[in-house]
Amino acid sequence: MFIRIKQVKGNSYFYLMESQGVEGKPHPVPKTIAYLGNQKAAISRLKASDYPAKDKLLSQVRAATPSVGKNQGKRGRPKQNPPA
């Protein structure tokens, strides 16, 4: 099991994934086990769960720093600086 992070409009969302082979093929195909939500929700859901290697998964979520772009994580257009 591993954590996948998707960035949507400057926000991070976490998914619990598992790799599994398909029809005996050697290359694994990732499968989504659970949607965990944003960082705060993901930490609370992992703490309440009984997934194997829960501590490793929690450390991966905690280590992910939220990315903040020009928009500071808000929707819409970035604020323009007034002309000087």
Secondary structure in CASP SS format (residue, H / E / C, confidence):
PFRMAT SS
TARGET T0000
AUTHOR 0000-0000-0000
METHOD secondary structure of the structure
MODEL  1
M C 1.00
F E 1.00
I E 1.00
R E 1.00
I E 1.00
K E 1.00
Q E 1.00
V E 1.00
K C 1.00
G C 1.00
N E 1.00
S E 1.00
Y E 1.00
F E 1.00
Y E 1.00
L E 1.00
M E 1.00
E E 1.00
S E 1.00
Q E 1.00
G E 1.00
V C 1.00
E C 1.00
G C 1.00
K C 1.00
P C 1.00
H C 1.00
P E 1.00
V E 1.00
P E 1.00
K E 1.00
T E 1.00
I E 1.00
A E 1.00
Y E 1.00
L E 1.00
G E 1.00
N C 1.00
Q H 1.00
K H 1.00
A H 1.00
A H 1.00
I H 1.00
S H 1.00
R H 1.00
L H 1.00
K H 1.00
A H 1.00
S C 1.00
D C 1.00
Y C 1.00
P C 1.00
A C 1.00
K H 1.00
D H 1.00
K H 1.00
L H 1.00
L H 1.00
S H 1.00
Q H 1.00
V H 1.00
R H 1.00
A H 1.00
A C 1.00
T C 1.00
P C 1.00
S C 1.00
V C 1.00
G C 1.00
K C 1.00
N C 1.00
Q C 1.00
G C 1.00
K C 1.00
R C 1.00
G C 1.00
R C 1.00
P C 1.00
K C 1.00
Q C 1.00
N C 1.00
P C 1.00
P C 1.00
A C 1.00
END
